[in-house]
Amino acid sequence: MRRIFLDTEFTQFRDGRLLSLGLVADDGHEFYVEIADPARHAEASEFCKDVVIRQFGLATGAAVRDDAAAGARLAAWLAAFEPPIAIAYDYKLDWRFFEGALRAAGQWQALASTLRAEDVAGIAAPGTPGEAAQNAVFEASSSPCRHHALVDARALRAAWLASGVRG
């Protein structure tokens, strides 16, 4: 089964909205989009404004206008993979925003049967090889850096690979 590692950034925890979405396949193929909506950015927490949104624009061609555009690009990228596909994430809201983007694009029904949500929270627990691998990715990434959805998805993939977990 193909495994793809997911991370999202969003405006805030309560009633948040998607800001960016990054995925890295087990073979290293990558996908990244960011919502280029000043009104949405204004809704973001101070942390998101200071850390997340500040990193926007670093990935050429990543800007989209809304969730539907993000979901359409995402669906096209996922179509390149043979199903079934496990979407691995370490925070439940990541899956919610991933599904929401596909729904906004009208693509969820077409893809839902090929996707499996896989919560891998704890793969980078303190003192584990996963934590060391994840931290190595963060240390090697200066621009963009941690709390950029693509960098965080890379770190999650590294943690998975270092953990030795398979399945």
MIKEKE-418315 format. One line per 2 residues: number of its first residue (from 1); their letters; for each residue x negated, y, z negated of C-alpha. Coordinates in Angstrom, 2 decimals. Each point is the difference from the previous one (the first is absolute). Example, Ala and Ser with C-alpha at 12.3 -4.5 7.8 and 13.67 -1.06 7.14 Angstrom:
1> as> -12.30/-4.50/-7.80  -1.37/3.44/0.66
This chain:
1> mr> 0.00/0.00/0.00  -1.21/3.47/0.87
3> ri> -0.48/2.27/-3.02  0.13/3.78/0.25
5> fl> -0.88/2.25/-2.93  2.22/3.02/-0.62
7> dt> -0.30/3.24/-1.90  2.17/3.10/0.05
9> ef> -0.15/3.45/-1.45  3.21/1.78/-0.91
11> tq> 1.17/3.33/-1.36  0.84/-1.11/-3.54
13> fr> 1.11/-3.04/-1.98  3.61/0.97/-0.58
15> dg> 1.95/0.51/3.23  -3.26/0.15/1.91
17> rl> -0.37/0.15/3.75  -2.65/-1.56/2.22
19> ls> -3.10/2.07/0.72  -2.32/-2.55/1.62
21> lg> -0.26/-3.68/0.75  -3.14/-2.06/0.57
23> lv> -0.41/-3.66/0.91  -3.03/-2.21/0.54
25> ad> 0.36/-3.48/1.45  -2.03/-2.90/-1.36
27> dg> -2.08/0.18/3.21  -0.71/3.72/-0.54
29> he> 2.46/1.60/2.45  1.33/3.25/-1.44
31> fy> 3.10/2.20/0.16  0.56/3.41/-1.53
33> ve> 2.63/2.75/0.23  0.68/3.12/-2.03
35> ia> 3.18/2.06/-0.09  -0.78/3.52/1.23
37> dp> 2.94/1.78/-1.60  -0.78/3.15/-2.00
39> ar> 3.40/-0.15/-1.76  -0.74/-3.53/-1.19
41> ha> -3.50/1.00/-1.07  1.52/2.80/-2.09
43> ea> 2.08/-2.62/-1.90  -3.11/-1.93/-0.98
45> se> -1.42/-0.22/-3.50  -2.98/2.18/-0.80
47> fc> -2.20/-3.12/0.09  1.17/-0.78/3.54
49> kd> -0.55/3.57/1.12  -3.49/0.11/-1.52
51> vv> -1.21/-3.48/0.91  2.16/-1.74/2.62
53> ir> 1.17/2.76/2.36  -3.41/1.66/-0.15
55> qf> -1.31/-3.06/1.90  2.55/0.28/2.82
57> gl> -1.34/0.75/3.45  -3.15/-2.08/-0.45
59> at> 1.31/-2.85/2.19  0.45/1.11/3.61
61> ga> 3.48/-0.60/1.40  1.50/-1.13/-3.31
63> av> 2.55/2.79/-0.40  3.67/-0.80/0.58
65> rd> 3.05/2.18/-0.61  2.08/-2.31/-2.21
67> da> 0.66/-3.51/-1.31  1.66/-1.11/3.26
69> aa> -3.08/0.92/2.03  -2.22/-1.73/-2.56
71> ga> 2.19/-3.10/0.14  0.00/-0.08/3.80
73> rl> -3.80/0.10/0.11  -0.15/-2.60/-2.76
75> aa> 2.37/-2.36/1.83  -2.05/0.29/3.19
77> wl> -3.20/-0.79/-1.92  1.55/-2.99/-1.79
79> aa> 1.20/-1.40/3.34  -3.61/-0.86/0.85
81> fe> -0.11/-2.63/-2.77  1.32/-3.53/0.20
83> pp> 2.62/-0.64/-2.70  0.36/-0.79/-2.79
85> ia> -1.73/2.96/-1.61  -0.60/0.46/-3.73
87> ia> -0.04/3.67/-0.99  -2.14/0.17/-3.14
89> yd> 0.38/2.95/-2.35  -0.89/0.76/-3.61
91> yk> 2.82/2.39/-0.87  3.70/-0.65/0.63
93> ld> 0.72/3.46/1.42  -2.46/-0.71/2.83
95> wr> 2.32/-2.72/1.29  3.04/2.28/-0.41
97> ff> -1.58/2.76/2.11  -1.26/-2.52/2.59
99> eg> 3.50/-1.45/0.40  1.53/3.49/-0.05
101> al> -2.14/1.16/2.92  1.00/-3.04/2.05
103> ra> 3.66/0.56/-0.88  -0.22/3.70/0.96
105> ag> -1.32/-1.10/3.42  2.77/-2.58/0.40
107> qw> -2.60/-2.81/0.01  0.61/-1.75/-3.31
109> qa> 2.56/-2.53/1.24  -2.26/-1.04/2.89
111> la> -3.03/-0.53/-2.25  1.37/-1.05/-3.40
113> st> 0.00/-3.73/0.74  -3.67/0.11/1.04
115> lr> -1.21/1.85/-3.10  -0.60/-1.24/-3.52
117> ae> -0.59/2.34/-2.92  -2.97/-1.09/-2.10
119> dv> -0.65/1.78/-3.29  -3.70/-0.38/-0.78
121> ag> -0.08/2.33/-3.00  -2.82/-1.05/-2.27
123> ia> -2.34/-1.12/2.79  -2.40/2.74/-1.08
125> ap> 0.49/-0.37/-3.75  -2.82/1.32/-2.20
127> gt> -3.04/-2.25/-0.05  0.97/-1.99/3.10
129> pg> -1.88/-0.34/3.29  3.00/1.74/1.55
131> ea> -0.55/3.08/-2.14  -3.66/0.17/0.99
133> aq> 0.84/-0.35/3.70  2.73/2.62/-0.21
135> na> -2.30/2.44/-1.79  -2.70/-0.57/2.63
137> vf> 2.43/1.12/2.71  0.94/3.10/-1.99
139> ea> -3.67/0.86/-0.63  -0.87/-0.40/3.69
141> ss> 2.89/2.21/1.15  -0.69/3.68/-0.40
143> sp> 2.31/1.54/2.61  2.67/-1.22/-0.11
145> cr> -0.24/-1.48/-3.47  2.11/-1.67/-2.66
147> hh> 3.74/0.86/0.11  -0.08/0.05/3.79
149> al> 2.36/-2.81/1.02  -2.41/-1.52/2.52
151> vd> -2.96/0.05/-2.40  2.16/-1.55/-2.72
153> ar> 1.21/-2.72/2.41  -3.64/-0.75/0.89
155> al> -0.79/-0.27/-3.71  2.93/-2.36/-0.57
157> ra> -1.23/-2.22/2.86  -3.51/0.00/-1.47
159> aw> 1.37/-0.97/-3.42  1.96/-2.86/1.58
161> la> -3.00/-1.29/1.93  -2.24/0.18/-3.10
163> sg> 2.55/-1.78/-2.17  -0.24/-3.20/2.00
165> vr> 3.80/-0.38/-0.12  1.42/-1.54/3.15
167> g> 3.41/-1.09/1.08
